[in-house]
Amino acid sequence: MSNQRLQRICCTLARAANRLGLLLGQPRAPHNLATRESARTFYNCARAELVERIRLRDNIFVFYPAAVGAVFGVALGTADKVETLLLLPFLGLGVTMLISQHFAVIGALAAYCVLEVGPFLCGLTPSEDAPQWDNSKALADYRDAAILMRTWGHALLIILPSIGALGMNWKHGICSPSPLSILWWAGVVCLVAAGVVMQRTHKFRKKINESFQWRK
C-alpha cells in the first residue's frame, strides 16, 4: 500500500471517528475555529519564514562572488599580493555555514508543514487536505535532482575559489616556515570543514525528502 493511500485512509478514519462521536452525543473535540485558525497561522508563518530564508540564502550567492572577485582583483593586481588569496578559505567556510544553515532550516520548515500541520488539518472536520508544494506530485520526480544540483552549485561557487587560492600559494604550505605556512594549513582545514558541512547538510535534506508522503 502506498504512503499516499495510507495517508488518505488515515484522514478518512479521523473524519469518521469525529462524526461517530457526534452521533453518539459526545462533545466535539476543542478543535473548531480557534484551533483551525491557529493551525493556519502556524502554517502561514512557517511558509513565510521558508520563503524568506530562500531569499536570504540566494542573496548570499549574489554578494559572495563579488567578494571573491574583489579579493582576486587585489591579489592579482598591480601590487601582486597573491598571499591575499589565503583569506578565501576562511570566507568560504563562513559562507558555507550560513548557506547550509538556511538550507537545513528550509527543509525542516517544509517537513513541519507536510508532516505536522498538514495531517492535523486533514483530521479536522471538514477536512483540509489541499496539496502542498513540498510533497506534491509536480515536485516528486525532481526532488532528488534538485537537492543534488543545489549541493553541487554550492560546491562549485564556494569550494573552487578556495582550492584555487591554496593552489596559487602552495609554496607557503610546503616550502615556507613563515606564518603564512600556518595560514595556508589553516585554510586547508577550512576547506575540508566546508566540504563536510555541505555533505552533512545534503544528507539531512535528503533524509527529510525521504520522510515525505509524496502525492501520486
C-alpha positions as CSV (number, residue, x, y, z in Angstrom):
1,M,0.0,0.0,0.0
2,S,1.4,3.4,-1.0
3,N,2.1,6.1,1.6
4,Q,-0.3,8.4,-0.1
5,R,-3.1,5.9,0.0
6,L,-2.3,5.2,3.7
7,Q,-2.5,9.0,4.4
8,R,-5.9,9.3,2.8
9,I,-7.2,6.3,4.7
10,C,-6.0,7.9,8.0
11,C,-7.7,11.1,7.1
12,T,-11.0,9.2,6.3
13,L,-10.8,7.3,9.6
14,A,-10.2,10.6,11.5
15,R,-13.2,12.2,10.0
16,A,-15.4,9.1,10.5
17,A,-14.4,8.9,14.2
18,N,-15.2,12.6,14.7
19,R,-18.7,12.1,13.1
20,L,-19.3,9.0,15.1
21,G,-18.6,10.8,18.3
22,L,-21.2,13.5,17.3
23,L,-23.8,10.8,16.6
24,L,-23.2,9.2,20.0
25,G,-23.7,12.5,21.7
26,Q,-20.1,13.0,22.6
27,P,-18.9,16.6,22.7
28,R,-16.9,17.8,19.8
29,A,-13.2,18.0,20.5
30,P,-11.9,21.5,21.0
31,H,-10.7,21.7,17.5
32,N,-13.0,24.1,15.9
33,L,-12.5,27.6,14.8
34,A,-9.8,28.6,17.3
35,T,-7.7,25.5,16.7
36,R,-8.2,25.6,12.9
37,E,-7.1,29.3,12.8
38,S,-4.1,28.6,15.0
39,A,-3.0,25.8,12.6
40,R,-3.4,28.0,9.6
41,T,-1.5,30.8,11.3
42,F,1.4,28.4,12.2
43,Y,1.4,27.1,8.6
44,N,1.4,30.5,7.1
45,C,4.2,31.7,9.4
46,A,6.3,28.6,8.6
47,R,5.8,29.2,4.8
48,A,6.6,32.9,5.1
49,E,9.9,32.1,7.0
50,L,10.7,29.4,4.5
51,V,10.4,31.8,1.6
52,E,12.4,34.5,3.5
53,R,15.2,32.0,4.1
54,I,15.3,31.1,0.4
55,R,15.7,34.8,-0.4
56,L,18.4,35.3,2.2
57,R,20.3,32.2,1.1
58,D,20.2,33.2,-2.5
59,N,21.3,36.8,-1.6
60,I,24.5,35.4,-0.1
61,F,25.3,34.0,-3.6
62,V,24.9,37.5,-5.0
63,F,27.5,39.1,-2.7
64,Y,29.9,36.2,-2.3
65,P,31.1,36.1,-5.9
66,A,31.6,39.9,-5.7
67,A,33.7,39.4,-2.6
68,V,35.8,36.7,-4.3
69,G,36.3,38.9,-7.3
70,A,37.5,41.8,-5.2
71,V,40.0,39.6,-3.4
72,F,41.3,38.2,-6.6
73,G,41.5,41.8,-8.0
74,V,43.6,42.9,-5.1
75,A,45.8,39.7,-5.1
76,L,46.5,39.7,-8.9
77,G,46.5,43.5,-9.5
78,T,49.5,45.7,-9.8
79,A,50.6,45.1,-6.3
80,D,50.7,41.3,-7.0
81,K,49.9,40.3,-3.4
82,V,48.9,36.7,-4.1
83,E,49.0,35.9,-0.4
84,T,45.8,37.9,0.0
85,L,44.0,34.9,-1.6
86,L,44.6,32.9,1.6
87,L,41.6,34.8,3.0
88,L,39.2,32.9,0.7
89,P,39.1,29.6,2.5
90,F,38.1,31.4,5.7
91,L,35.5,33.4,3.9
92,G,34.3,30.3,2.1
93,L,33.8,28.4,5.4
94,G,31.8,31.3,6.9
95,V,29.6,31.5,3.8
96,T,29.1,27.7,3.8
97,M,27.9,27.7,7.3
98,L,25.4,30.5,6.7
99,I,24.1,28.9,3.5
100,S,23.9,25.4,5.0
101,Q,22.0,26.7,8.0
102,H,19.5,28.3,5.7
103,F,19.3,25.2,3.5
104,A,18.8,22.9,6.5
105,V,16.1,25.1,8.2
106,I,14.3,25.4,4.8
107,G,14.0,21.6,4.8
108,A,12.9,21.5,8.5
109,L,10.2,24.1,7.8
110,A,8.9,22.1,4.8
111,A,8.8,19.0,7.0
112,Y,6.9,20.9,9.6
113,C,4.3,21.9,7.1
114,V,4.0,18.5,5.4
115,L,4.4,16.1,8.4
116,E,2.9,18.0,11.3
117,V,0.5,20.8,10.3
118,G,-0.8,19.0,7.1
119,P,-2.0,15.8,8.9
120,F,-3.5,17.9,11.7
121,L,-5.6,20.0,9.2
122,C,-6.5,16.8,7.4
123,G,-8.0,15.3,10.6
124,L,-10.3,18.3,11.2
125,T,-14.0,18.4,10.2
126,P,-14.4,19.4,7.4
127,S,-11.0,18.1,6.3
128,E,-8.4,20.5,4.8
129,D,-6.3,18.2,2.6
130,A,-5.1,20.7,-0.1
131,P,-2.0,19.6,-1.9
132,Q,1.2,21.2,-0.7
133,W,4.1,22.0,-3.0
134,D,6.7,20.4,-0.7
135,N,5.3,16.9,-1.2
136,S,3.4,17.5,-4.5
137,K,3.4,15.2,-7.5
138,A,4.9,18.1,-9.5
139,L,8.0,18.1,-7.3
140,A,8.2,14.3,-6.7
141,D,10.2,13.4,-9.8
142,Y,12.5,16.3,-9.4
143,R,13.2,16.3,-5.7
144,D,16.5,14.3,-5.7
145,A,18.0,16.1,-8.6
146,A,17.0,19.5,-7.1
147,I,18.9,18.8,-3.9
148,L,21.9,17.3,-5.7
149,M,22.1,20.3,-8.1
150,R,21.9,22.7,-5.2
151,T,24.7,21.0,-3.3
152,W,26.9,20.9,-6.4
153,G,26.2,24.5,-7.1
154,H,27.3,25.4,-3.5
155,A,30.5,23.4,-4.0
156,L,31.4,25.0,-7.3
157,L,30.8,28.5,-6.2
158,I,32.4,28.2,-2.7
159,I,35.0,25.3,-2.8
160,L,36.6,26.0,-6.2
161,P,37.8,29.6,-5.4
162,S,39.3,28.3,-2.1
163,I,41.1,25.5,-4.0
164,G,42.5,28.0,-6.5
165,A,43.7,30.3,-3.7
166,L,45.5,27.5,-1.9
167,G,46.9,26.2,-5.1
168,M,48.4,29.6,-6.1
169,N,50.0,29.7,-2.6
170,W,51.2,26.1,-2.5
171,K,54.8,27.2,-1.7
172,H,53.8,28.7,1.5
173,G,52.3,25.4,2.7
174,I,55.2,23.2,1.7
175,C,58.4,25.2,1.4
176,S,57.9,28.2,3.8
177,P,58.4,28.1,7.5
178,S,56.8,31.6,7.8
179,P,53.5,32.5,9.5
180,L,51.9,32.2,6.0
181,S,52.5,28.5,6.2
182,I,50.3,28.3,9.3
183,L,47.7,30.4,7.5
184,W,47.9,28.1,4.4
185,W,47.3,24.9,6.5
186,A,44.5,26.6,8.4
187,G,43.0,27.4,5.0
188,V,43.2,23.7,4.2
189,V,41.3,22.9,7.4
190,C,38.6,25.4,6.5
191,L,38.3,23.9,3.0
192,V,37.8,20.4,4.4
193,A,35.4,21.7,7.1
194,A,33.3,23.5,4.4
195,G,33.1,20.2,2.4
196,V,32.0,18.3,5.5
197,V,29.3,20.9,6.3
198,M,27.9,20.7,2.8
199,Q,27.9,16.9,2.8
200,R,26.1,16.7,6.1
201,T,23.5,19.3,5.0
202,H,22.9,17.3,1.8
203,K,22.3,14.1,3.8
204,F,19.9,16.0,6.1
205,R,17.8,17.4,3.3
206,K,17.8,14.0,1.5
207,K,16.6,12.3,4.7
208,I,13.8,14.9,5.1
209,N,12.6,14.3,1.5
210,E,12.6,10.5,2.1
211,S,10.3,11.0,5.1
212,F,7.6,12.8,3.0
213,Q,4.5,11.0,1.7
214,W,4.6,12.2,-1.9
215,R,1.4,12.5,-3.8
216,K,0.9,10.3,-6.8
